[in-house]
Amino acid sequence: MNRLADATSPYLLQHKDNPVDWWPWSDEAFAEAKRRDVPVLISVGYAACHWCHVMAHESFENEQVGALMNDNFVSIKVDREERPDVDAVYMTATQAMTGQGGWPMTVFATPDGTPFFCGTYFPRPNFVQLLQSVATAWREQREAVLGQGAAVVEAIGGAQAVGGPTAPLDAPLLDAAAARLASEYDATNGGFGGAPKFPPHMNLLFLLRHHQRTGDPRSLEITRHTAEAMARGGIYDQLAGGFARYSVDAHWTVPHFEKMLYDNALLLRVYTQLWRLTGDPLARRVARDTARFLADELHRPGQGFASALDADTEGVEGLTYAWTPAQLVEALGEEDGRFAADLFTVTEEGTFEHGMSVLKLARDVDDAAPEVRARWQQVVGRLLAARDTRPQPALDDKVVAAWNGLAITAIAEFQQVAAVYASPQDEDANLMDGVTIVADGAMRQAAEHLATVHLVDGRLRRVSRDGKVGEPAGVLEDYGCVAEAFCALHQLTGEGHWLTLAGELLDTALAHFAAPGGAFYDTADDAERLVARPADPTDNATPSGRSALIAGLVAYSALTGETRYREAAEAALGTVAPIVGKHPRFTGYAAMVGEALLSGPYEIAVVTDDPAGDPLVAAARRHAPPGAVVVAGRPDQPGVPLLADRPLVEGQSAAYVCRGFVCQRPVTSVEDLVAELG
């Protein structure tokens, strides 16, 4: 009997009609394996995963394969996004056994969850042979199987160990990390490494802060070049905005078409901060259109942001997004069709499959003549209308707490920068205003959803769907990302209750996730016991739980003046510091927060009767040093510590600037404020 019909996970629901007797992850599944004395087959994936779909079609939908699985195993289907703790433990085992990892992940385990054979995608003939071999080994070579499992558990226990060496994350270490990134930089195509190439959003956030603190021109150049290369490439949706998960080539041309919430949230922060620091028009446009993508395509009304758009449409990658020259002419007419083919590099040979091309910008048009920009935008609108008539990719509409936290933080930063640069003279001022209004509403709804639906009895839950919260407990990244988001929302709105909620989440994390030596586990002390307790300090597709929590601790400490949160952040950063200098590509978020601590971070309070329009507020946000917190509002506003006991100066608005809990005299002019922040 397949038991997935009542699941909240869209990924599990994709498998509810398989001829496999799937179980969700549960104690009952392992008890059943023990009762039957058979191994457990754990299959881990996620809804937008292309190769997960392929393995499902080839194997899990096949009656003969299903019968083989049902006769010899208890089969458990896991959504890695819903249960990142389960995924982390078995991914470590898979990497230990095979030297690599990925999804779908296929794990064979004993009835107590001990893994003894791991892999990823298997074509059906190989999978059938594997099922038969494992079943035979379990019956005839049990002792060897159990010995293999014990060795794997020992290996993953060591990989997830805490209490290792520590070091201060100081300026020389961050300088070394920036230099190491520069040495690994792809000067031709932007980014780091070869194919497949992933957007290095957290590294770029670190490099932007490093440039701002040190003046290092190389860090800014790497960021600008990479940001432009991605924005002009096929990895960026040239019609609707938003970034795909990664490029299958080294030059950003052909994407793996899934669009993930976390990538777009982190990239929104990159382009927003690049826009803030440089005024770059391309960064401005991409930030605006990525914010619009989040609000229009991923936000669920009255809830939070959905997790992803699928890589496939009707089982075909790129069906929605790729074009031929003839299709452009059909949609636009002969003249505009040729214009679009030239602008978007659509050729008869194609850049994708079957003579199709993924749209990419052949040249920068943000600085082009007004008539060229107008024609380009008109063509974009007509092509998007034509594309909307095509079959569309499926939406994974579950709401993940941590990823919604990333989106809230990104949109809050975007709103602040958009307000700084607001000008009625801009040719697309109305478009920018529309995006900021819609994005603001989506951000606030997402925050309320997290606060009222995901927060249950003082503890975070990981996921929800259709307004109903799921059972999986929040992990460390949920607490860190949501606390950081609530701190960002407090700065944007001046509302005290967001800061209160952030403090409560951080207190819970400090109480239930702490590990020896200042480190943190990824699961709580009262969470379900797995074969190992994960504690990964490295940033991967998203910030590690440790990095996310450190970011929340630093922001909260700066906003409240409570030093114990900063001390906890510094101790936790010390556990990551030994990795930063050697492997900066996997510690970008931690290094970014390290830059904030080296900078201060600055605490900027602007007392004013007009927080939305006061030039002091705009100057504070425009010139804020790395990781600075900025709060504006009337003096002594309840729940806003930075405004406490800070009056107007002779009836005028005033800015109070502190750094590391040491404050300067208040200033009333923009010039004096900029000088203090310089």
N, C-alpha and C positions, 0 to 999 in steps of 0.2 A: 504493500500500500504506500503510495506516494503521499507524504505528509506536508507538502509545501503550500497547499492551497490557501492556508490562513496566514502565510508569512506577510510581514510588512515590507520586506525587501523586494524591489522590482527584479533584482537578479534571481532570487529564489523563485519568484513567481514565473520567471521565464522557463523554469524547469518543472513546473507543477504537473504538466501533462506527460512528462517523460515516462517510459516504461520501467524506470528505475524506482525502487522503493526508497526514495530519498527521505532522510530525516533532517530536520534542522539541527544545528549544534545544541545538544542538550544532554543532561545526565542520563535521560531515558535511553538515548541512542547507545551510549557506552554500556549501559546495563544490559541492553539487548544483545550487544556483541559478546559480552561476558556470558550471558545465558546460553547463547548459541555456540560459544567457543569458536568464534570466527574473527578475523582481523577487521579493522575499521578502514574504510577508504574515505579519505577526507579530500574533497574537491573544492578549491578556493578560487574565486574569481570576482568579477564585478560586471555590472549591467552593460557598460559601454565598451567592454573588452572584445576586440575583433576575434582573437584566437580562442577566447572562451566560447564564442558563438560557433566557431568552426568545429571545435571538439564536441560541442553539444549536438550539432547536426550530424557529425560523422558517427559518434559513439552513443551518446546518451539518449538519442531519439531512436536508436536501433533496437529492435525487439530482442535479437540474439545477444547483443552486448548487455542489454538490461537484464536478461535472464541470467547471464554469467555473473554479473555483479550481485544480483539478488540471491543467487544460490550460495555464493562464497564469501560475501562481505555484508557488513552493515555500512551503508553508504550515507555520508553526511555532506550536505552542500552548505558552504559558508560564503557569505558576502564579505569580502575583505574590508569594505568600507564601513560595514556595520560592526564587524568584530576585528578591529585592527590588532587587538591583543593576540587573538588566535592566529591571525595572519603573520604577525611578527615572529612568534615562536616557531611556526612551521616553515616560514621563509628562511629563518636562520638555519634550521635543519636542512632544508633543501640546498642552500648555499654551501653548507658544510659538506654535504655528500657529493654535490655535483660541480661545485665551483661557480655556479651561476644560479639565478632565480628569475622569476617572472610569473605571469598568469596566462592561462590557467595553471594552478599549482595542484599537483596530484601527490598525495601523501598516503602511504599505507602505515597503519599504526596498530599497536596492540589494544585490547579492550580497556586499558588504563590510559590510553592516549599517547603512549611512547612511540615515536616514529621510528621505523626501521628501513623504509625505502621511500625515496622522494624523487620527484621529477616535475616537469612542467607539462607542455603539450605533447601528446602522443597521437600520431595518426592511428586510425582504427586498427589496421593489422598489428601494429606494434602494441597497441593498448590491449587487444585481445590476448596476444601472447604474454604480455606482462601480467594480466589478470590470472591466466592459467598458471604461470610460473610462481606467482606469489601464493596462490591458493595451495599449490603442491608443496612449496617450501614450508608453509604454515603447518600442514599436516605431517610432513615427513622430516623436516629439519627445524623443529621448533626451537631447540636449544641455540642453534646458530642465529636464528631470527631474533631471539630475545637478547643474545649477546650483541648483535648489531644495534639493536635499539638502545641498549645501555650505553654503548659507545657514542651514539648520536646525542643522547641526552647529556652526557658528560661534555661533549663538544659544544652544544648550544648553551649549556650552563656557563662555560667559560667565556663564550662570546658575549653573553649578556651580563657579565660580572660587573659589580660596582666596587668602589673603594680602591680604584687604581691611582696612578700618579696624578698630582695636581700641580698647577703653576699659575701665577698671576697672568691674566690676559692684558698685557701691557702694550705700550706703543711699539716697541721693537717687534713684538710678536705679530701685531696687526700689520705693521709695515712689511714684515716678511710674508705674511699671507697675501697682501696685495701684490708684492713682487712675484710670488709664486703663480698667482693667477695670470699676471702679465706674461710670464714665461710660457704658460699653457694656452694662451690666447690664439685663436685662429685669425690672424691679421687679414686674411683674404675674405673670409665669409662672415666673420664675427662669431661670437660665442666661443665655446671650448670643446676640444675634441672633434672627432669625426662622426660618421653616421652610425647609428641614428643620433640626431642632435636635439637635445632638450633645451627649452628656454631656461637660461641660468638666472632666473629672477632674483633669488636670494643673494647670489654673488653680486649681481648688479646693484642691489640695494646696499650691500656692504661697500662696494666701490664708490657709489655716490656719496655715502657718508664719509668714507676715507678721503675722497677728494675735498669734501667741504672742510674737514678738519685740518688736512695737511696742505691743501693746494696742489696736490699731485695731478699734473695734467694728464698723465697716462691713464689713471683710473677713470677720469671723465671721458677720454677719447675711446677707451674700450667700451664703456657704457653707451655712448652716443652711437658708435658704429654698429654695435650689436643690436641696439634698439631699432635703428633704421633698417638694418638688414632683415630683421624679423618682420617689421611692419610692412616692408615692401615685398616680402616673400609670400609663398603660398600657405605658410603656416598661419598667417593672419587672414581672416575672412575679409576680402576687399570690398564686399558689398554690405554685410550686416555688422561687421566688427566682431571681436572675439578671436581668441587664439586656439588652435588645435593643440593636442597634447605634445606632439613632437614632430620633427621632420625625419623622414626615412633616409634622406640624403644629407650631405654636409653643408648644403647651401640654402636650406630653408625652403626648397621648392615644393616638394610633395609631402603633405602632412599625413600623419596617422589621424584620421579626421575627427576622432572624439574630441569634444570640448569639455574640459573639466572646470568646475567652479574654482578649485583652489589655484589652478594656473592663472586663470583670468583675474582673480582677486590680487594675486601677488604681482602680476604684470601691470595691472592698473596702478598699483603703488609705484612701480618702476617708472612708468611713463608720467605719472602725476609729479613725482619728485624731480624727474628730469625737466619737465615743463617748469616747475617752480624755480629750479636753480638756473635755467638757461633761457626760458621764454621760447624754446624751440617750437615752431608751429606744427611740425609733424608729431612731436610728443603730445602737444595739446590736442590735436585731432584724435590720435589713437587713444589717449586717456578718455576723452569724451565719448568716443564710440564704444570703447570697452565698458564704460559705465552704463551706457545705453543697452549694450548687449546683456549685461547682468540684470538690469531692471526689466527689460522687455522679454528676454528669452528664458531666463532662469528663475526669476522671482515668481513664487506662487502667491497669488493674492491672499492677503490675510495671514500668510505664513512666512516662511523663510525662503531661501534660495535652493533650488533643486541642485542635484549633484553633478549632472553631466548630460550632454547630448551624445547619442550613440555614434560610434565610428561607422556603422553600416546603415544603409537605407534599403529595406527589403532584401537584406543579406548581401548587398553590394556596396563596397567602399567607394565613396566619392560620387555616388549616383546623384545626390542633390547638388554637388558643388562644382563639378567639372564641366567644361565647355569645349565645343569645336568652333572653328571660324564660321561654319554654316549656321550653327545655332545662334551665334551672336548676330549674324545678319537677319535671321528669322525674327529675333526679338527686337532688333533696333533699326532694321533697314540697311541698305547697302552702305551708305556713307558712314553712319555712326557705327555700324558693325565693323568696318575696317578700322575706324578710329579706336574702337574698344579692343580689337585684336592686337593692334600695335601697342596700345597703352598697357594692356594686361598680359602681353607675351603669349597670346594664343596662336599656335601655329598649326599647319596641316599635319606635321609629324606628331605633335602633341608632347606634353611634358609628363603625362600620366599614363594611363592605359588605354588601349583601343583608339589611339589618335585623339584622346581627350587631353585638355590642359587644365591645370589648376591656376586660377587667376593670381597673378603677381604684378606689382607695379614695375614697369620697365624703367621709370625715372621718377624723380621726386616732383610732385605736382603742387605741393603745399606753397611753394614760392613762385608758382607759374603766374602768368598774366590772368587777370580776373575772368576774361572770357574763356580761357582754357579750363580754369577751375570750375566755372559754371557748367561748361559742357560735360566735364568729368562727373560732376555730381548729378547732373540730369541723366547721364548714361547709367550711373550706379543705381539710381532710383528705378529706372525702367528694367534693368537686368534683375534687380531684386524682386520686382513684381512678377517677372517671368519665372524666376526661380521658385517663388512661393507657390506656383501651380504644380511644381514637381512633387513627387513623394518626399516626405520629410523624415529625418532621423528620429528615432524614439527618444523620449526623455526619461532619464532616471530621476524621478521626482521626489526621492527621499531627501529629507533635510538633515544634513550632518552638522552637528554643533560646531566643531572646530572650523570647518570650511566656511560656515556662515559667519563665524567670528572674523576670519580673514577678509571676507567680503565687506563686512560692516566697517572694519578698520580702513580698508581701501577706499570705500565710498566716503567715509568721514574725511579722510585726507583730501580726496578729490574735491569735495564740497568746499573745504577751506581754501584750496588753491584757486578754484574757479571763482570764488568770491574776491580773492586778491586781484585777479586779472580781469574782472568783469568790466566791460566797456560797451556802452550803447553804440559806439562807432564800429564795432566789429561787424563784418559782413554777415556772420552767422550767429549774431548775439541771441536771436530768438531761438535758434536751435540749441545753443548752449543752455539757455534758460530752461527750455523744455526738458533737457536731459537732467539738469540739476534738480528740477522739481520732482520728476519721476523717480530718479535715483534716491533722493532724500526720503520719499515715501516708502520705497522698497526697503531701504536700510532700517528705518524706524520700525516697520512691521516685522522685519526679521529679528531685530533686537527684542521687541515685545514678545515675539514667539519663543525665543530662547528663554526669556525671563519667566514666562507664564506656563509654557508647555514642557520645555526640556528641563527646567529646574523643578525637581520633585523632592519634597522633604529635605531641602537644602543640598541635594546632590544632583549633578548633571546627568542626564541621559544622553546617549550618543546620537540617536536618530529619532526622527518622527516622519510620518507620512499621512497625508490627508488630515492634518491637524491632530493626529493621534500619536502619542509618544510611544516609542518602542521600549523593549525590556533591556537591551544592552546598556550597561553602565558606561558613563563617560570615562575616557582615559585621560592621561595627563595633558595631551595636546588639546583636548576639549576645554579643560580648565584654563590652560594658558592662553589659547586663542580667544576664548570668550571674555576672559578677564581683560586682555589687551583691548578688545573691541569695546567693552564697556568704558574703559578709560578714554578711548578715542571719542566715544559718543559724549562723554562728560565734557571733554574739551570743546567739542563742536557746539553743544547745546547749552552748556552751563547748568545742566540739571543734576542735582546732587544724588538722586537715587541710583544713577548708573555707577557712580563711584562707590556707593555703599555696596551694591551688588558685586562689583569687582573685588572689593576687599573680602567679602564673604567667600567668594570662590577661591581666592588666594589662600585664605586661612584654611579652607578645607583641603586644598592641595598640600599645604605645608604639614597639615596634621596626618594625612592619609597616604601620601606618595613619597615622603622623604626616605632617603637611603643614606647609608654611612658616608661620611666624608664630604657632605654637602651635595651629593648627587640626588637624583630622583628616579624612582621606578616609573614605568609607563602605566602600571595598574595600581589600584588602591590596595591598602593592606587588608581590606575586607572584601576584595573582589574574588571572583571564581578562581580557584587554584588551577593553574595549567602545569605542564611538565617543567616549565621554567618561568620565572617572572621577568618579563622583558624590561630592559632599561637601556634603550639605544640612544646614545648621545649625538648621533649624526643626523644632519638634515638631508633629506632625500627629495621626494616629490613635494613634500610639505615640510614645514619646520618640525624638527623633533619636538617631542613633548617637553623636553628639558629646555630647549631654546625658546619655545613659545612661553613657557612659564617664566623664564628669566625676563623676557620682554614685558610681560605683565607686571612682574615684581618691580622692575625699574620704573615703569610709567607710574604705577601706583605710589611708589615711594616718593617720586618727584611731586606728584599731585597732592600728597598728604603731609609730607615732611616726616613720615615715620621711618626711621632708619633701619629697623630690623628687617624690613622687606628688601632694602638695598643690600644689607649684609648677606641675606639668603641668596640674592642674585649673584653677588660677587663670589660667594663660595661655590655656587653651582657652575658659574663660568670657569672657575678654576679647574673643575673636572673635565671641561671641554678643551681648555687651552692647549694641552699637549697635542691635540689633534689638529688645531687650527693652523699652526705653522706648516705642518706636513701635508695636510689634506684639506686645503681651504675650499675646494669645490664641494665638500660635504659638510661644511660648517658655516655657510654664508649667513644664516640668520643669527647664529651665536656671535659671529664677528660683527655683524651690524649692530647688535645690542652692545657689544664691547666698545664700539665707536661712540655710542651714546654715553656710556659711563666715563670714557676718557674725556669727552667733551664737557661733561658735567653730571648729568644732563642739565641744561639750563631750565629754570622754572620761571616762566614769564606770566605775570598777571597784569591785565589791563583793566583798570576800574573805569567804567564808562556807563553813561546812560544809553548809549547807542552801539551795542556790540556788533551789530550787523554792518554799520556804515562808518565806524570811527577809523580814521586813517592810522591811528596807532595800532589797532588790531590788525589791519592789513599789513602794516610794516612788520609786526611781530611774526606773523605767519609767513611772510615772504622771506624774511631774513633769519628765521629760526635756525640755530645751530643743530648739528646732528642729534636726533632723538629728543629735542627740546619739547617740553609740554607748554601749551599756551591756553590760558583760560581768560575769558573776558566777560564782564558783567558789572552789575552794580555792587558797591562795597558791601561786605558782610552778608552776601547772599547765602541763605541756609544751605548747608551740605556742600559748600564749595570752599575748602580750606585755603586755597591760594588767594581768595578774595577777603579773607578774614582780617580785620584790623588794618585794612589798607584803604584809606580815604581818598577822595578826590583832593587834588592839590590846588588850593585857592579857587575852588569851583570848577577846575578843569579836569579832563580825563588825564590819567597818569598811568605810566607803565612801571611796574616793579620787576626788576630782573635779579634773580638769584642764581647762583651756580654752586652746586654741592652744598646747599643749605647756608651759603654766605651771600648776603644781599647787598646790592648797590643802592644808591639814593634813587628815589623815583624821578622819572623824567616826563616831561609833558610835550616834547616835540618829537617828530619823526626822526629828525636828524640826530638828536641825542640818543634815541633808542637804537637806531642803526649802528651808531658808534659803539654803544655798549655791547651789541651783539656781534660786532666784528672781531 
